[in-house]
């Protein structure tokens, strides 16, 4: 049975896959701003801080209600955000330390409350422990509607405040100078991060939700330098991870959906970091090798040029042994030097007059004259 048939025949899988895909899309878009604003730890702090809000709400209502649990998580998340901002504003504690402090305190308080709640007779029916690691298989149609509504609200805010978000993200001081309150926009962004985290707690859980928030933006950032493209890519990566993670978990027994989604998006991040043309480790290594090869070729060509200037005939051939000692590397191995000369010969910049006898061509002389800066750079290197 292929994936399409599996989705068509399994209603529960369709619901979970749709919810996870929407959650990944929303998290990717909102999380992109968190990544660019270096607020990745904020998502971690808010997701962990939401746990006591869920526990307190259960203690108040004494029954299971996903909507009210989400409300409690929202209040706790907003409280944690306000507390972080207050600590940074009224003390000398930096923002990263404030986030770590609030994260640990709130999460610890939440675990204490969960321990207390376990002693209550009807606590097992609430399933509060599932909010720690998530349980996407419990998603219902009303949960999908909740994700859809909040997702539409977040998308609308992104469209309405697109210009302000973009300016504040890249230059908050300039935003203040033209009348855009960077603090107000930051509060809006923080509230959006809180909302996106709250709707994902049931699927991914408190511990892993921060990964789903940050990872799509990190992956998208590797492929582009344009914000609009990054937003689209992040949403796409989040959607794909939600769908693929759900399908993987459904095809394997006792495989939780939340961790599967996080593993998929983590794989996308890994591939992006390795293979992206602009920032990828592999292509950066290839460019470094190419750049070093160009420098080596230029230096050998300059060596031949300097030798040619010492003769009446600029195309006088020189033995390879006369070229080698002048190399910037302090004497290249003969095999490597022959390889470089072969590349230069293929470009018609040098030619082999006799066995191991090389001279610069007219094209090589013109190349040197047209690239004086490269000659100066190599001269500096040789010194």
N, C-alpha and C positions, 0 to 999 in steps of 0.2 A: 504494500500500500504506500503510495507516494504522499508527499506532504499535503497536496491539495485535497486528496481524498480523505486524509486524516482530519484535516480541518473541517471538511464538509460533513463528516459523519460523527464528529465529537463536538457536541454543543458546549460542554464545559471548557474544552480546549480552545474553542473559538472565543469564548468570553475572556478567558485568561490571556490568550494571545493578543486580543484587541486591547485589553486594559494595559498589558505590559508594553505594547507598541506605543500607545498614546502616552504612557508614563515616560518611556524613553525619549519620545519626541519632545515633550515639554521639558524634561530634565536637561536634555541636550541644549535647548535654546537658552533657558534661564541660566544653566550652569556655565555657558560660554562667557557671560558677563562676570560670573564669579571667578573664573579662571583669569580673565584679563585684568580684573581688579585685585588679583592675588588674595581672594577670599575663599580659597578652597577649604581652609580649616573652619571657616564659618559654617559651611554646610555640615561638616562633621560635628561641630558644637551644637548646632540646632537639632540635628537628628537625635543625638544622644540626650539633649535637654528635653525632648518631647516625651520621654518615657515617664517621668513623674507626673506630667500633665494627664497622660492616659490613666495612670494608677489612681490619681486623685479623683478623676471623673468617675471611675468605677466605685470608689468609696462613697461618692455622693449619691449615685443613682442605684447602686447595688444590683445592676443588671447589665447584660451585654447590649451595647448600642454603638455600632461602628461610627455613625455620624457624630454622636456625642463624644466618643473617644477621640475622633479627629479634631473636634472643637477644643477638647482639653489639650491635645498635642499642639494645636495652633496657639492657644494662649500661652502655654509653656515656652514654645519656640519664640514668640514675640517678646516674652518676658526675658528670656535668655539674651536675645539680641539687644534689648534695651539695657540690660545689665552690662553686657560687654561694652557698649558705647559709653555708659556711665563710668565704668572703670577706667577706660582709656582717657576720658575727658577730665575726670577729677583726680586722677592719680598719675604717677610716673610709670605705671605698668604699660608696656607696649601691647599692641593689639593681639599679637600671636600668643603672648603669655596670658592675656585676659581670656582669649578663646579657650586655651587649654585648661585654664582654671575653672571656667564656667562649665565646660564639657565634663570634667571629672566630678565636680560637685553635684551637678544635676543628675548625671548618670548614676553616681553612687547613691544619691537620694532615691532615685527611681528603683534601684535594686533593693534598697531597704524596704520601700513600700510594697514591692512585689513579694518579698519574703513575708511581710505581715499579711498581705492579702491571701496568700496560700493557706493561711489558717482559718479563713472564712469559709463556711460550708459550701456556698455556691460559687466559689472563686474559679473552680475548674471549668465552669460553663462559660466564663468570659473569654478564655483563651488569650489572656494578656501576654503570656510568655511568647506567643507567636509573633508579637510585634518586635521582638528582639532580632530575630533572623528573618521574619517575614513568612507568609504562606499565601502565595498567589493563587493557589488552587481553591481558596475560600472566596475568591472574588465573585460577586453576584452582579446581576444587571444593574441594580441601583448603584453599585460601586463604580461601574463603568460610566454611568451618567454623572456621578460626582466628579470623576477624573475629567470627563469631557467638559463639564461646566467650568471647573477651575482652570482647566487647560485653555479654554476659550477666553476666560478672563485674563490669564497671563499673556496670551498671544495678543489680545487687544491692547493691553498695557504696553507691550513691546512695540506695537505699531504706533500707538499714540505718542509715546515718549522716545521714539527711535532716535531722533536728533539729539535730545538731551542725554540719553544713555551713551550715545557714541562720543559726545564731547566730554562728558564727565569721566568716562572710562579712560580716555587717552590724555586729557589735559584738564584736570579739575580746576586749576588756578585760572585758566582761560575762561572756563565756564562761569566762574564767579565774576570775572571781569566784564562779561557781557550780560550779566543779570540772571544767569541760571544758577540756582542754589544747588551746589554740589552736595551739601548735606541732605537736602530734601530728596534729591534724586537717589542718593545712597540709601536713604531710608526706604524708598519705594523698591529699590532693587533688593534690599535685605528682606522686605516683606514678601516679595515674589519668590525669593529663595526659600523662605519659610513655607509658603503655600505649596511649592513644588515638592518639598520634602514631606510635608504632611500627607499628601495624596499617595505617596509611595511607600509609606510605612507598612501598610498591610501586605504589599507585594514583596518588597525587598527587605524591609526591616530596618530597625534603628541603626544597627552596626554597619550595614552595607549600603545604605541609601546615599551616603556621601560619595561613594565611589561612582554610583550611577549619575550623580549630579556633576561631578568633575570630569570623569573620564571621557565622555563624548567631546567636550570642549578641548581637552588636551589633545585628543586624536585629531580633531579638525584643525587645530592650530598648526599642526605639522605640515598641512597641505597648502595653506594659503596665508597671505598677509592682509586679505581684505575681509572686513568684519561681516558684511552681508553673506559672502561665500562661506565664511566660518560658521555662521549661524545655521545656514542650510545644511552644511556637512554634519555639524554636531547633531542636529535634529534627525538627520538620516541615520547616522551611526547609532544614536539612541534607539530609534525605531527598529533597526535591524537587530540590535542586541536583544531587545525585548522579544521580538518574534523568534529568533533563533534560540535564545535561551529557554523560552517556553517550550519549543518543540523538542529540544534536547532533554529537558526534564520530563516531558511526557513520554518520551521513548525509552526512558531508563527507569527502572523501579527504584523507589525511595530516593530519587534525585530531586532536591528542593529547587524550586524555580528561581528564587532570588539569587542564590549563589551562582546558578547557571548563567543568569543574565549578566552578573558582574564578571564572571569568567570570560564570557563572549566579548564584552566591551573592553576588558583588559587585554584580550588577544588583539582586538582592533587597534588599541593604543600601541601595543608592542610592534605590530606590523607597520603602523604609521611612523613610529620613531625610527624604524630600520629603513623603510623603503621610500618615504616621501622625498620627492625630487629636491625640494628647497632646504629642508631641515633634517632629512634622514641621515642616520649614521653611515649607512652604506655609501650613499651618493656623496656625502661630505668627504668620506675617505677616498673615493674615486677622484673627486675634484682636487684633493690635496696631492694625490699621486700625479694627476695631470699637470697641476701647477708646478710641482717639483721637476717634472720632466721638461716642461717649457723652460724653466730656469736653467736646467742643465744644458739643454740644447742651445740656449742663448749664450751661455758662458763658453761653450766649445766654439761656437761661431765667432764670438768676440776674440777668443784666443787666436783663431785663424786670421781674423781681421788685423789684430796687433802684429802677428808675424808677417802678414802681407805688407804692412806699412813700412817694414824694415828692408824691403826689397824694391828694386826698380820695377819689377814685374809684379803687380798685385795678385796675379793668379799663379804665382810660383808655388809649387807643391812642397809640402812639409811632411816629414816622417811622423808617424803617429806618436813616437816617443817624444818628439818636440812639442806636441800639443798637450800631452798628459800632465806634465808638472805644473802647468799654468792653471789647471782647473781649481775652482774654489774649494773643492772637497779635499785638497791636499794630495792629489794623485789618485785618479780613478783606476779601477781594475781595467785591464786591457779589453776584456770582453764587453764590459758596460760601455766603454768609450767607443768601441766599434759599433755597438748598437745605436748610440746617439748619432754617430757620423752616418750610419745607414738611414736613420730617420731624416737627417738634414739633406742627404743625397736624394731621398724620395721627394723632398720639397724643392729640389733643384737649387738649394742654397750652397751646397758644396759638391765637389766631384772628386773621384779617386783617379789620380793621374797614373799611378803605378801601384804596385803592391805596397800597401800601408803608406802610400804617399797621397796626401789630401791637400786640396786648395779651395779657396773660396771662389764662388762664381760671381758673375756680374749681378745676378739676382740677389745673391747674398750680400754684396756691397750695397745695393739699393735698399735692402731690408734694414741694414745697420743704419743707413742714413735716415730712413723713415721712422726709426724707433729710437731716437736719442735718449728718451727717458729710461727705456729698458736698458740701454747701454750704461747710463749713469747708475741705475739701481744695481746692476751687476758689478760695476766698478766699486761701489760702496761695499757690496758683499765681499768682494775679493780683498778689501782692505781690512 
